[in-house]
Amino acid sequence: MLLNLRLELAVVSEWLKANRLTLNTKKTKFVVFGSRHRLRQVPVLNLSINGEKLEQVEHMKYLGVILDNYLTFDQHVEYIHGKAVKKLGIVRKAREFLDRGTSVKLYQSLVLPHMDYCDIVYSCTSEANLQKLQKIQNCACRILLRCDRRAHVKEMHKHLNFLDLKQRRELHLSTECYKQVNNSSSSLHKFFKLKSTRSTRTGESKYEVPNLRTMMGRRCFSYRGPAHWNSVSEDLKNSESINAYKNTYLKKLMRDVNHPE
């Protein structure tokens, strides 16, 4: 493995030279991903490029998401939790001077984007981490409605017409599935392979779901994507556009909010 990595780095170095580009090795780091058991078996990697040693780290930020070597997303949740709490403090102070409608828009523009961003990726984190973020939204509901701690969470969401974060992740996952299934050039399209043309009983298209045993594996998009798409009705799958699909699925989730079983 080490030999292959060094060969690949040599190829990168040659490509940079051919294109007259310079790599800032002081800012270049690498992470080895894997389970705790497997990483214990990985030797110390001494990698370098152009004679400059590269630093091995346990986590790093990539496109706004902090990736740790175990892919627990603990550091990322801590990061967005801190960001969201600070912005929620602004909403709390502004609420004294704003009406509810304006305060809701402020929450949706300042706080919610931090928890929505790449939630399909980090949703494979622990349930404890997900609940940590949900508590922020619960707190926001109390601020917006001026409720005390005894107020029922579901009633607050219903009153504000809010999806909880789990439902928002479901909406984002479902919308992403629609995009990938209908875009054969996408890199994620490969996860959606038809098991058979049609189900003989229901007449619906079914997709292959990988046989994964671990909970971590089952939280990955390669598993959750096809598994979720198989649960979507055929009529909804045949929506004419991504906006039509998203709006219909959103209405379905809002019915669950307003008329819980």
C-alpha positions in Angstrom: 0.0 0.0 0.0 2.8 2.4 1.0 4.6 1.7 -2.3 1.4 2.4 -4.3 0.8 5.7 -2.5 4.4 6.9 -3.2 4.0 6.0 -6.8 0.7 7.9 -7.1 2.3 10.9 -5.4 5.2 10.8 -7.9 2.6 10.9 -10.7 0.9 13.9 -9.0 4.3 15.6 -8.8 5.1 15.1 -12.5 1.6 16.4 -13.4 2.2 19.5 -11.4 5.5 20.1 -13.0 4.1 19.5 -16.5 1.4 22.1 -15.9 3.7 24.5 -14.2 1.9 24.4 -10.9 3.2 24.4 -7.4 1.9 22.5 -4.4 2.0 24.1 -1.0 3.3 21.2 1.0 2.9 23.1 4.3 -0.8 23.1 3.8 -1.1 19.6 2.3 -2.1 16.9 4.8 -3.5 13.4 4.5 -5.9 11.2 6.4 -6.2 7.4 6.5 -9.8 6.3 6.8 -11.0 3.0 8.3 -12.5 1.2 11.3 -10.7 1.4 14.6 -9.7 -2.3 14.2 -8.2 -1.8 10.8 -6.4 1.5 11.5 -4.6 -0.2 14.4 -3.1 -2.5 11.8 -1.9 0.3 9.6 1.8 1.2 10.0 3.0 4.8 10.3 3.0 6.3 6.9 5.9 8.5 5.9 4.8 10.2 2.7 6.5 13.0 0.9 6.2 14.9 -2.4 9.1 16.8 -4.0 11.2 15.9 -0.9 8.8 17.6 1.5 7.2 15.4 4.2 3.4 15.4 4.4 1.7 15.7 7.7 -0.7 12.9 8.7 -3.8 14.1 10.6 -6.8 12.5 12.2 -9.3 14.9 10.7 -9.5 17.7 8.1 -12.1 20.0 6.6 -13.0 19.2 3.0 -15.6 21.4 1.2 -17.0 22.6 4.5 -17.3 19.1 6.1 -14.9 17.9 8.7 -13.9 14.3 7.9 -12.3 12.2 10.7 -10.4 9.0 10.2 -13.2 6.9 11.6 -15.9 8.8 9.7 -17.9 9.3 12.9 -18.3 13.0 12.1 -18.0 13.8 15.8 -15.8 16.9 15.1 -18.1 18.1 12.3 -21.2 17.9 14.5 -19.3 19.8 17.2 -18.3 22.4 14.6 -21.8 23.0 13.2 -23.3 22.8 16.7 -21.1 25.7 17.8 -21.9 27.7 14.7 -25.7 27.1 15.1 -25.7 28.0 18.8 -24.0 31.3 18.2 -26.4 32.2 15.4 -29.4 31.1 17.5 -28.2 33.6 20.1 -28.6 36.4 17.5 -32.2 35.1 16.8 -32.9 35.1 20.6 -31.9 38.7 21.0 -33.6 39.9 17.8 -36.9 38.1 18.7 -37.6 40.8 21.3 -37.9 43.4 18.5 -39.3 41.3 15.6 -42.7 39.7 14.9 -42.9 35.9 14.7 -42.9 35.7 10.9 -39.7 37.8 10.6 -38.0 35.8 13.4 -38.8 32.5 11.6 -37.2 33.9 8.4 -34.1 34.9 10.5 -33.8 31.5 12.0 -34.2 29.8 8.5 -31.5 32.0 7.0 -29.0 32.1 9.9 -29.3 28.8 11.8 -30.9 26.2 9.7 -28.4 26.2 6.8 -25.6 25.1 9.1 -27.6 21.9 10.0 -28.9 21.3 6.4 -25.5 21.6 4.7 -24.4 18.1 3.6 -26.7 16.5 6.1 -26.9 13.5 3.7 -23.2 13.0 4.3 -23.0 13.4 8.1 -26.3 11.7 8.9 -24.4 8.5 9.3 -23.1 9.9 12.6 -24.3 8.6 16.0 -27.9 9.1 17.1 -26.5 11.1 20.1 -24.9 13.6 17.7 -28.1 13.9 15.7 -30.2 14.5 18.8 -27.6 17.2 19.8 -28.5 19.1 16.7 -32.2 18.5 17.1 -32.1 20.1 20.5 -31.0 23.3 18.8 -34.1 23.3 16.6 -36.3 22.5 19.6 -34.7 25.5 21.4 -35.4 27.7 18.4 -39.0 26.7 18.4 -39.3 27.8 22.0 -37.7 31.1 21.2 -39.9 31.7 18.1 -43.1 30.8 20.0 -42.0 32.3 23.3 -42.7 28.9 25.0 -41.3 27.4 28.1 -39.5 24.1 28.5 -42.7 22.2 29.2 -44.0 22.9 25.7 -44.4 19.7 23.6 -41.9 19.4 20.8 -44.3 18.0 18.2 -46.9 20.6 18.9 -44.3 23.4 18.5 -43.3 22.0 15.1 -46.9 21.7 14.1 -47.6 25.3 15.1 -44.6 26.6 13.1 -45.1 24.2 10.1 -41.6 22.9 10.7 -40.2 19.6 9.7 -37.8 18.2 12.4 -34.2 17.6 11.3 -34.8 13.9 10.7 -37.6 14.7 8.3 -35.5 17.3 6.6 -32.7 14.8 6.1 -35.3 12.4 4.6 -36.5 15.1 2.2 -32.9 15.9 1.1 -32.0 12.2 0.8 -35.2 11.5 -1.3 -34.6 14.5 -3.5 -31.0 13.4 -4.1 -32.1 9.9 -5.0 -34.4 11.3 -7.6 -31.6 13.4 -9.1 -29.1 10.4 -9.2 -31.6 7.9 -10.7 -32.5 10.4 -13.4 -28.9 11.4 -14.2 -26.9 8.5 -15.7 -23.7 10.7 -15.9 -23.6 11.2 -12.2 -20.9 9.5 -10.1 -23.6 8.3 -7.7 -25.8 6.8 -10.4 -23.9 3.5 -10.1 -25.5 2.9 -6.7 -28.9 2.5 -8.3 -29.0 -0.8 -10.2 -32.3 -2.4 -11.1 -32.8 -5.8 -9.5 -35.3 -6.7 -12.2 -37.4 -4.8 -14.7 -40.6 -5.0 -12.7 -41.8 -6.6 -9.5 -44.3 -9.4 -10.5 -46.5 -8.6 -7.6 -46.7 -4.8 -7.5 -45.5 -3.8 -10.9 -42.9 -1.5 -9.3 -39.2 -1.0 -10.1 -36.9 -2.4 -7.4 -33.2 -1.6 -7.0 -30.5 -3.7 -5.5 -29.6 -2.9 -1.9 -26.1 -4.0 -0.8 -26.0 -6.7 1.9 -24.3 -4.8 4.7 -24.2 -6.1 8.3 -23.0 -3.1 10.3 -25.1 -0.1 11.3 -22.3 2.2 10.0 -22.5 0.5 6.6 -26.2 0.8 6.5 -26.0 4.5 7.1 -24.0 5.1 3.9 -25.6 6.5 0.8 -24.8 3.3 -1.2 -27.2 1.5 1.2 -29.7 4.2 2.2 -30.2 5.6 -1.3 -31.5 2.4 -3.0 -33.3 1.3 0.2 -35.2 4.6 0.4 -35.9 4.8 -3.3 -37.5 1.3 -3.1 -39.9 2.7 -0.5 -41.1 5.6 -2.7 -44.3 5.1 -4.6 -44.1 4.6 -8.4 -46.3 7.6 -9.1 -43.9 9.8 -7.1 -40.9 8.3 -8.8 -42.4 9.3 -12.2 -42.6 13.0 -11.3 -41.9 15.2 -14.3 -39.2 17.3 -12.6 -37.1 17.6 -9.5 -39.2 20.5 -8.2 -42.4 18.6 -8.7 -40.9 15.6 -6.9 -39.6 17.7 -4.0 -42.8 19.6 -3.5 -44.9 16.4 -3.5 -42.6 14.7 -1.0 -42.6 17.8 1.2 -46.4 17.8 1.2 -46.3 14.1 2.3 -43.9 15.0 5.2 -46.0 18.0 6.2 -49.1 15.8 6.4 -47.2 13.6 8.9 -46.4 16.8 10.9 -50.0 18.1 11.0 -51.7 14.7 11.3 -49.4 12.4 13.2 -50.5 8.8 13.7 
